[in-house]
Amino acid sequence: MRIEPFEAAVGQERLDDLRARLPGTRWIEWADTEPWSEGADRVYLEELVAHWTNGFDWRREETRLNRHPQFRAEISGLGIHFIHARGRGPNPLPLIITHGWPGSVLEMLELIPRLTDPASYGGDTLDSFDVVVPSLPGYGFSDPPRRPGMDPAGVARLWLELMTDGLGYRRFGAQGGDWGATVATRMAMLRPEAMAGIHLNYLPGSYTPWLDDGPVLSAEEKAFLAGRDRWLEEEGAYAHLQRTKPLTAAYALHDSPVGLAAWMVEKFRDWSDCGGDLSRRFSRDEVLAMITLYWVTGTIGSSMRLYREASRNPLRLARGERVPVPMGMAVFPAETPASPPREWAERGYDVRTWEKMPSGGHFAAWEEPDLLARSVRAFFRGLRA
């Protein structure tokens, strides 16, 4: 496997093109409705775009990213971008962390040092990790798949190849939320002998244990499934579009920076623990860094395709099938849809830890890196041998 050093350096012409497009935005007129009730709020979005035009510095964000050691590997014909940060400790455990949508490796930049160098953050040097954070295929600086078929199981195969053949690790852990939770689960099912365990901060949305001839669902499980169905009806339009006809929307989001910002900002607000005020959780620069990464790499369309691919291969366990490695779960209170009860997870996972967090939402590593890091370190502490 060919692995080469990588440094983010977006061409200036792309940044100039973005800067030229923003002032010409055609702002939509809308009925006088409650802010955010029907989508991204125009007042917030106009202020964000003004800062994008006159105050945001992408080069500063590149410098921040480039402080971390980055690489590109050619795996099964795809160029995959990843961060590989070595741990500071006597025996770091390799750990691969996968982001979700609409996220990126930028979510993990504050989490990484808390895992590679826990002693600098009040932890124990014995809990250090070698951290690998790839960009999903078709996200950020990773190549978009040119052929159908790259679902989360396909991503898991790429990650296993990267960790074993590329980086030479024989035993390692995996962590993830959103798509990362599905990828980690698929890795455990494909190569359990290589996996020390998986730590999740989200239970895969398509996860369905075998229920026929099994025990009756508890009241908590029934309430969870009913709540999930309500959420999908009220908030799941984005997912339905992205798994059915992603190309149509991709034209608009790929061509309009403000359209892209609206599509992503709504999710950052609705899925984070911000109490309806996004500025309480993320600064404008943090939000714009994530949006700009999608814009300059032109990956919104290829990122959306993962929903279509995943819908063709959902995580449904067959009779007697279980995820055959230890699992730890960090439950963040503002997760959306709401996290399931432990017993629902235990129908298919070997749950060893189930930790309820005091704050945080869907973007756990971005919102609460200290809480997530402590949970990851504690879960793997007994699985290192």
Secondary structure, DSSP 4 states (H G I P E B T S, - for coil): --EEEE-----HHHHHHHHHHGGG--PPP--S--TTTTSS-HHHHHHHHHHHHHT--HHHHHHHHHTS-EEEEEETTEEEEEEEE---SSSPEEEEEE--TT--GGGGTTHHHHHH-GGGGTS-GGG-EEEEEEPPTTSTTSPPPSSS---HHHHHHHHHHIIIIIT--SSEEEEESTHHHHHHHHHHHH-GGGEEEEEESS--TT-B---TTSPPPPHHHHHHHHHHHHHHHHH-HHHHHHHH-HHHHHHHHHH-HHHHHHHHHHHHHHHSSSTT-GGGT--HHHHHHHHHHHHHHT-HHHHHHHHHHHHTS--BPPTT--EEEEEEEEE-TT-SSPPPPHHHHHTTEEEEEEEE-SS--S-HHHH-HHHHHHHHHHHHGGG--
